[in-house]
Amino acid sequence: MDRIEYPAGDGQKIVVYVTEDVGQPLDPLGIFATVASDSAEEAQAGWRIVSTAVLPLRQMGTAGNIFFQSGGQFATRAGLAVFYGKA
């Protein structure tokens, strides 16, 4: 996953994670394990998670969905923003 950090004013920052497009359903457990590990490191410097947001960047459907407008959809790439605050 790519990770980019943006300052967002006094005592605030946004960390954006973008997954690779794997062409299959994403592994949310792996994604959030990465975020949890990073946030534990951030906590050592006094940063705390204030909020998170997820943005699907690419979705695919099953063959039935693509050709016959049936079946389910799943995300193959996503962006996750983690908003941090520091007291």
N, C-alpha and C positions, 0 to 999 in steps of 0.2 A: 504494500500500500504506500502511496505517496503521502507525505505529511508536510503541510505548509502552515507556518505560524504567522499571524498578523497582529500587530499591536492595535488596540481598539480604544485608546484613551487611557487616562490614569487608572491603574489598578484593573485593567481589563485586557483580554486578548481572545482571539478566535484561532482555534487550531482546526484546520480542515484536512480530512483524510479522504483520499480518492482511491477506490479499489481498481484493480486491473479488470478488464472485461474478460471474464473467464468463459463466457459462452454457455454457462450453466448456472443454476441457482446459487446465489451467494451463501456463504457460511456465516450467519450472524454471530454464532458463538466465537468464531475466530476473530471476527471484526471487533466485537466488544471486549474480547480478552486483550487485544492490542490497546484499545482505548483505556481499559482499566489499568494495564501496566504503565502506560504513559501518564495517566492521571495520578497514580501512586508516586511517580517520580516528581510530578509537578507539585504535589502536596508537600514534598520535602522543602520546597522553596516558598510555601505559603499560598499557592494557588488552589482554588476550589472550583469544581464544576458548578456553574450556575444553571446551564441549560444545554440541551443538545437538539440538533435537527438533522433529519436525513432527507436527501434528495436523490430519488432514483434517476440515474443518468442514461441507462439503457435497459429496455425490457424486451424479452422474447416471449413468444408463445409456443405452445406445442404445435406439432405439424397440423393437427386438427384445427387449431385456432388460426394458423396462418392461411390454410387453404379453404377451410369451411366455416370460419368465424365461430368455432366452438373450442372447447378445451380451456385450459388455464393459462395465466401469464406468470412469469417470474422475472425478478430483477437479475441482470447479469453484471451490472456495474452500478456503483452508487457513490455518492459523496456524503460525508458525515461531518457536520460542524459541531465542535465542542466549545462552548462559551465559558471562559474562566474569569473569575474575579479574585482580587487579592485585597484583604482587609488592610 
